[in-house]
Amino acid sequence: MTSLRTLGSSDLQVFPLCLGGNVFGWTADEDTSFAVLDGYTAAGGNFIDTADSYSAWIEGHKGGESETIIGKWVRARGNRDRVVIATKVSQHPEFQGLSAANIKAAADASLRRLDTDYIDLYYTHFDKPEIPVEEIVGALDELVRAGKVRHIAASNISPERLKASLDFSDREGLARYVALQPHYNLVSRDTYEGPLQDLAAKEGLSAVPYFSLAAGFLTGKYRPGTKVDSARAGRAQEYAETERGQKVLAALDEIAAAHDAPVATVALAWLAAQPTITAPIASARTTDQLPALLDVADLKLTEEELASLTAASA
């Protein structure tokens, strides 16, 4: 039985691989999404990540498709008290921004789509520097006090704004961010390492990184000169053509062979071993893609292997 990890200073206990819900209603239809969610939870997973805007980028979609599918699944399975659901605010076409009024309205809309009375972890999706942190934190605190949100978190935020938010919470005795969702993986390290990671460590925040597999590149299926039929192939293929990307793949291949493990599992294991990381986020379009993600809970890389990957990705 994989041991759960505590998320920051919260009382949330989460599986060490967070299942990304961005594909639900996009590249995975409702039936497939249900199957993926069933497979993930059957293996002990309990941490599901989504956002109110998923998948508004698809023609004919309004946003909220992912939340709706998750809500239907939770209702059908009767397992709300056994899963930790995280969602986000600021990017839904009808609920743009982080004004206090928008945060509250967007939360109510998310609760309806998720068919639940509470959100376990509520992120500000993209920070809006024009809105004072006092207004943002104040609105989030009201949601916590109302019982609509259990804990709050931030994504895509600068160290300066994060520190100001935490200081305000401490000064006023308001709800405090317990987690951070940065863009972070083996081919995108400077998006988190440095001041942001240092602050998370100092303040006791858990990091739950997105793009953990670099749009699929770190699964190993994208190689120089190859073509892959995928909605995200363009971005992943760009990594494959870089010197850094090829060095990372070579190191991943060697370590994966030594462990008889998928490349994706090794990439996630490196990420999971980094300071402050509690649970990388990764999504699966099909149940066939789940084992490579779930295996990160049991794969422990040696210090030499971690160092090899760190050097290759420098």
RAZIQUI-V517576 format. One record per backbone hydrogen bond with DSSP energy under -0.5 kcal/mol. NH is the residue of the N-H (numbers start at 1). CO is the residue of the C=O. Records with the same first field share a line. If there is no record, write none. Layout:
NH->CO / CO
This chain:
5->14
7->12
8->6
10->7
14->5 / 12
18->280
19->47
20->18 / 282
21->49
24->21
25->28
26->23
28->23
33->29
34->30
35->31
36->32
37->33
38->34
39->35
40->36
41->37
42->38
43->39
44->41
45->40
48->46 / 84
49->19
50->86
52->88
54->51
56->53
58->55
61->58
64->54
66->54
68->64
69->65
70->66
71->67
72->68
73->69
74->70
75->71
76->72
77->73
78->74
79->74
82->79
83->79 / 80
84->46
85->83
86->48 / 84
87->121
89->123
90->95
92->95
95->92
97->90
103->99
104->100
105->101
106->102
107->103
108->104
109->105
110->106
111->107
112->108
113->109
114->110
115->111
116->111
119->148
120->85
121->85
122->151
123->87 / 121
124->153
125->89 / 123
127->156
129->127
131->128
132->130
135->132
136->132
137->133
138->134
139->135
140->136
141->137
142->138
143->139
144->140
145->141
146->142
147->144
148->143
149->143
150->119
151->120
152->176
153->122
154->179
155->124
156->181
162->158
163->159
164->160
165->161
166->162
167->163
168->164
169->165
170->166
171->167
172->168
173->169
174->169
178->152
179->152
180->206
181->154
182->180
184->182 / 210
185->188
188->185
192->189
193->189
197->192
198->194
199->195
200->196
201->197
202->198
203->199
204->200 / 201
205->200
206->178
207->276
208->180
210->182
212->281
214->211
216->213
217->214
218->213
219->216
220->217
221->216
223->221
226->223
230->228
233->230
236->232
237->233
238->234
239->235
240->236
241->237
242->239
246->242
247->243
248->244
249->245
250->246
251->247
252->248
253->249
254->250
255->251
256->252
257->253
258->254
259->255
260->256
261->256
264->219
266->262
267->263
268->264
269->265
270->266
271->267
272->268
273->269
274->271
277->274
278->207
279->207
280->16
281->209
282->18
289->286
290->287
291->287
293->289 / 290
294->290
295->291
296->293
297->294
298->295
299->295
300->298
301->299
306->302
307->303
308->304
309->305
310->306
311->307
312->308
313->309
314->311
